[in-house]
């Protein structure tokens, strides 16, 4: 997405706040040591469905180059990470995270009987439903309904770079940075008369929204707020990351130390453009470069804010791409894809099921190795200390991605 398109979207979008729930019937957030909503989740949606085989490359499998004679990443250009696996060269900025064992790559992620419809499949991911099940609420909405975030938090979550609430849909106290006036008028978080005095963190979040609309890339800290020194990349995704970090900085003291019990539990960012049916190589390289450099700057800002060790960053998308290239130097809708998880408490390395290109199904797709709800179970259980089975309506084994 071009910057001007992002600005147009944010300026023109209608109200995107979902009204808060009635809090009297909810149980408090868990208080287990090292867990709870003091642990932040940052979700990064790779909208359109990223091509996993050109992201995490099985260069040692001859079938890879047979299936991708034109778009396969040359072995000498790829960044080798073990004896059979490499990363796309555009992901070079991720290597310090990989070498520091703060980046996990989960391979083979999808679900049983996957849909290849953008609309239906992202609905499944957003609601954590089965492919034959239709749920109304986002999976994070159900989590916050079971255990409310602390009263001092400005909101459950903030959505940046999209007008869609996704996993926060239909019930979460969620802010999309699109229409602050409507937010103030409709939210029970504050009233038009008192919100400036009663909720300075909310005030700053809305100021960030105005700054995005008026001058992308020129976000300003409010007076007395810790000013971030981290440089951020240009473009819509870099601006979204900067906005996310400014939201977190709103809860800081002038000395830069985070205030406990203020802020949000979730931030969701979106990087558009991964539906690469045509001319994939250049387009995907540009997107992966944005992702990798954005992650590097995100880590630097989180370290600066003292939040790196209590932040978990996770990518997701509606699906992956087919292993065989199409006739337009692109890839069509497929099933599984790898996803990235990073943070100061992440146990870095390769997880899941690597692609076995000799075992494609009848539709030419790779088999599912990891159910995506295992990622969610890892967030809900080990990261936040919630009852993941109750929220996901089934038990899914968490992945061993986190250090104790």
N, C-alpha and C positions, 0 to 999 in steps of 0.2 A: 504494500500500500504506500502510495506517495504521501509526503507530508501534507500537501494541500488537501488530499482526499481525506486524510485523518482529521484535519482541522474542520473540514466541511461536515464530516460525520458528527464530530463532537459538538459543533455549533448548532446543527440542525436537529439533532435527535430529540425526541420527546422525552417526557419524564421516565426515568428508569429506576427509580427507587421502589423497592417492594416494601410495603408497609410493615412495621415491626409487629411481632407477635405479642400476645398477652403474657407477661412474664411471671405472673403469680403461680402458674401451674408447672413451672419448669424446675428441674433439679439443678443444683449448682455445678459448675465445672469441676472436674476432678482435681484433687490437690496432691497427687502423688509426686514425690521428688523427681524433678527433671522432666515432668510431663505437664499437660494442661495447655491452655491457650496462651501462656507465656511463650510457648513454642510456635513460631510463625510458620505458615505454609504459603509459599508463592507458587502458583500454578502458571505454567506457560503453555498456551494452546498453540499448536502448530497447525493452523487452520488450512484445511484442504487435503491433508493427509500426506505426511512427509514420506519420501522414498527411503526406506530403511537400508536397502542393500547398497546404495551409494553413499550412505551416511556411515554405517558400520560395515565395513567391506570384508567379505570372506575371500580374500585375495588368493588363498591357497587352494580354493576349490575351482578346478578347471571349468566347471559348469557355469560359473559366474561370467566368464568372458565369452562362453558360447551363447548364453542368454542375452548378453549385452555387448554385442560386437561394436556398436557405435557409441554407446553412452557409458560403458564401463569405465571406471576410474583406473588409469594405468597404475600398475603396481609400483613403479618407481616414483610416482607422484604422491601416493597415499602415505599416511603417517602410521607406520606399523606399531601396534601396541602389544601384540603377542605373536606366537609363531604362525598363526593363521588369520589374524584379524588386524584390520587397519581402519583408520578414520579418514574421512574426506579431507583433502588438503586445506579446505576452507575452514576447518575446525582447529587450526593451529593454536588459536588463543585458548583452547581448552586444555592444552598439554600441561601447563603448570598445575591445574586442578587434578588432572589425571595422575601426574607424577607425585603429587602430594597426597594421593589416595583420598581425595575429597569429592571424587566424581564416580558415581556408579552408572553402569550402562546395563539396562535390563532388556534382553533380547527376546523376540518371539511373542510380543504382547498383543493380545486380541481377546476374543471371547468365542464361545461355541455358537455355531451357525451365524457367522457375522453377516451383517448387512453391508452392501456396497453403495448404499444411498447416503450422501452427505447428511441430509436432514435427519434420517432415522438413526444412523449410526452415532452421530454426535448426541442425539437424544438419549441413546442407550448409555453412552459414556457419562453424560451429565447427570443422569438419574441413577446410574449403577443398576440398571434393570437387566433381566434376561432378554434375549433377542425376541422372545414371544410375549414379553410383559411390558405393560405401559404404566409408568408411574408419573404422578403429577409433580412431585417435588424434586429438586436437585439433591444429590447425596449429601452435600454440605448443609443444605437447609434442614434435612432430617437430623444431621448431627447436632446442629445448634438447637433444634427443637427438643432433643433429648437432654442436652447439657448446654445451658445458656452461657454465653461469654460473660466475663465479669462486668459488673455494672459500670465500672470506670472506662470501659472500652467505648470508643466513639461509634463503632459499628461492628457487625460480624465480619464484614469484608468490604473490599473496594475492588471494582472492576475498572480496568484502564485499557483503552484501545479497542473497545467493542461496546456496542449498545445491547448485546445479549448477556443476560445474567448467568446462563449456563448452569453450573452446579449449585449456584446460589438462588435459583429461581423459585418463586412461589412460596415465600414466607420468611426468608432471611432478612435481617436488617442490613441491607446491602446498598452501597452507593456506587453508581456508575458516574464517572466524571463527565457528565453531559449537560445537566440542567440544574444548577444550584438553586435557582429561584424556586423551581417546582419542589425541590427537595425540602427547602425550608418551610414551604407552605403545607406540605403533606405529611412530614415526618413527625412522629411523637418523640423523636430524639430532642427536639428543640422547637421554639416558637419564633416567628419573625421578629418579635420584640427583644427576646433575651438571648438568642443563640450566640451572638458575639461575646457576651460576657460569660455565659454559663458553659460554653464548650469551645475553648480556643483551638483545640485540635481539629474539631469539625470546621471551624472558621478557616483554618489553614488548608484543609483538604479542598474546600470550596475555592479558596484563593488559587490553589494549584490548578483547579479546573479552568478558572478564568485565564490564568497564565498560559495554559495550553492553547486555548482558543485564540488569545491575542498574539502570542509570540512563542511558538514552539521552540524549545531549546534554550529559552531565556528565563527559566523558572527561578524565582527569587525566594529566599527564605524570609519569613516574617521577622520583624524586629525582635531581637533577643533570642532567636532560635539558632541552634547550632548550624553553621554554614558548612555544607559538604564541600570538600576539596577534590573529591574524585572526579576525573574527567569522564564525560559520557559521549557516546558516538552521536553523530547527527542522524536525522531521519526519524520516522515515526516510532520505531521500536526503541531506539536510544532515548527518545523523548519520553516514551511510556515508562521505561526503567527509571529515568531520572525522576519522573513524577512519583513513582512508587517509593523511591528512596526519600523524597521530600515528605511524603505522607508519614513515613516512619520517623523522620527527623522532627516532625511536628510534636512528638511526645518527648523530646529531649530537653534536658536542662541546658542553659547557656554553656556549661562545661562539656556538653556532648555526652553525658551519661543518660541512658534511657530511663524514663520513669516507669516503674513497675505498674501494671494495671491500666495502662492507657494505650490506645492505638487500635489495631484490628487483629483478628485471628488469621485472616486470609487476604491475600492480594492475588488477583488474576490478571495476567497480561496476555495479549494475543499478537502473534506474528502471522500475518496473512500471506497467501501466495503459493502454498505448497501443492496445489492441484495441477501438477506439471504434466499435462497430456502432450504438450508440444515443446520442443526445444528445451528440454529439461536441464542439460548440463550448466549453462550459464546462469539460468534462473535459480536453480537450487544452490549453486555455489555462492551466489550473492546472499541468499537467505541464510545459509549455514554460517557464512561469515558474520552476518548481523547477529545471529544467535550466539555464536562463540564469543565475539567481542562484547556483546551485551552481558553475557554471563560473567566474563572477566571483570567488567566494570561493576556489575552487581555485587560480586564478591568483595571488591575493593571498598565499595560504599558500605556494605554490611559490616566489614571489619572496622571501618572508620566509626560506625555507629555503635560498635560493641554488640552487634546482633548476629554475627556469623555463626556462632556456636548454637544459637537457638532458632535458626532458620533452616527450613527444608525447601529446596527448589525442585520442582518436578515438571517435566513436559508431558503433554498428552495430545492426542489427535483422534479424529474419528476412525481412521484406518491407515494402513500403509499402501504400498503399490505392488503391482504384479512383478514377479521376478523377470519375466521376459519383456524386453523393450518393445514398444509399438513402432509403427511405420513412420511416426512423426518425430522421432528422436526424443520420445517421452515415455511415460509409463501410465498405465491405467489403474483404476481403483483395485486395490488388493486387500489383503487381510492383516497380517502381522506387521509389526514395526518395532524397532528398539526405542526405548525412552531413557532420558537422562534424569538422574537424581543427584543433586549436589548439596553440600552444606558442611559446616565444620564438624558435625558429628556423623557424617556419612562414612560408611565403610566402603571405600572405593574399590572398583574392580568390575569384572564382567559377571553378569547374572543371567538367569533364564536359559533359554534354549537357542543356541546358535543355529543359523539357517542351514538346513541340509537340502541342497538344491536337487539332489537325486530323488527326493521324496515329495514332490509336488502333488497336490490332489488333482482330481479330475478337471478342475477349472484352472489349473496352472498356478495355484496359490500354495504358500507354505502352511504347514499345520500350526495350530496354536500351541505355544509352549508355556505361556504364563497368562492367566486370566487377569485382565486389567484391574479387577476388584481386589486382587492381592496387593496392588500398589495402594489402593484406598485403605485396605485393612491395615497396612503398615503405618499409614498416617493416623488412622483413627485409634488403633491400639497402641503400639509402642511409642508413637510420637505424642499423641494427645491423652492417652489413658482412658479412652472411651470403650464402650461395648460395641465393637465393630460388627459382630454378628447381628445384633438387634437393628443397627442402622442399615446394614446391607441385606438384611432379611435372609441371610445364609452365612455359614462359616466359610471364610476364605483365609488360607494360611498366610500370615504376614511374611514378607521377604526379609532376610537377615541383612538389611541395608544399613542399620544404625549401630553406632558404637554405644556401649552402655554408658 
